Amino acid sequence: MGQEINLLDRYPTSPRPVDERAKLITDGHRATAREFGAGFFDGDRLTGYGGYHYHPRFWTETVKRFRDHYGLAEDASVLDVGCAKGFMMHDFKLLMPGIDIRGIDVSSYAIENAIEDMKPFVQVANARELPFEDASFDLVIAINTVHNLAIEECKRALGEIERVSRRHAFITVDAWRNDEERQNMLAWNLTALSYMHVEDWTALFDEAGYSGDYYWFIAG
């Protein structure tokens, strides 16, 4: 297994109104979010992003962080698992024009509405069965994606990430380290089917044979 490292430390954050959201969110909101359609990306904040639009402030510095940390060559191959509308991919291509960048997402809505220059490089697919050959990519990234699967499918997805990576991988998943963070996660979560203590996640990584790096999405 790789190391616990926060490679999203340059991604801009804002306070999350966990208590306020907990009072408003319903099972209906969660059901809409898990469709990963227009309601999740461009609907109400209670069912997802409340409008998922490109802005350079989000990924510009983070893709530099990935490049520098992993020492990616200018012609490196990178896969974004759960690429949504391809915004991170777009910023990778701006930073490294020679890169071979690919993306998959379970959402046909996201792929159909991908940022224009990335449309040739994205496709609808599920993380549990990646449509690529073994050892296809220098780096595979899956940010807040794997946890949207049930446990057994999480293990399959981790194995698939391992299979298609020939060098590096980095994932983030919903997790907690104490009971307060657990309660915040239960209140905040919309789409994850698998969320657990960080030690349980690392045990699952070992079981799945995942050797890449990882970090946590902690609500609150």
DAGI-V794560 format. One record per pair of residues at least 24 apart in sequence whose ideal C-beta (glycine too) atoms are under 6 Angstrom apart, sorted by sequence separation. I is the first residue (numbers start at 1). J is the second residue. If there is no record, write none. Layout:
# DAGI-V794560
i->(I I)
j->(J J)
This chain:
# DAGI-V794560
i->(74 85 90 128 140 146 84 147 175 137 146 147 59 63 85 86 90 128 136 137 144 173 59 63 85 86 89 128 134 138 139 140 141 142 143 85 127 130 60 135 188 59 63 86 132 54 130 185 184 86 184 181 83 154 175 148 150 151 169 170 171 172 174 148 12 147 172 81 147 162 147 162 159 158 10 11 10 158 155 10 7 79 77 82 54 77 78 79 80 81 76 82 81 70 36 36 38 37 144 70 33 34 33 30 7 22 18 18 18 18 1 5 2 6 1 2 3 2)
j->(98 110 115 153 165 171 110 173 201 164 173 174 87 91 113 114 118 156 164 165 172 201 88 92 114 115 118 157 163 167 168 169 170 171 172 115 157 160 91 166 219 91 95 118 164 87 164 219 219 122 220 218 122 194 216 191 193 194 212 213 214 215 217 192 57 192 217 127 194 209 195 210 208 208 61 62 62 210 208 65 65 137 137 142 115 138 139 140 141 142 138 145 145 139 106 107 109 109 217 168 190 191 191 190 170 187 184 187 188 220 205 213 211 215 211 212 213 213)
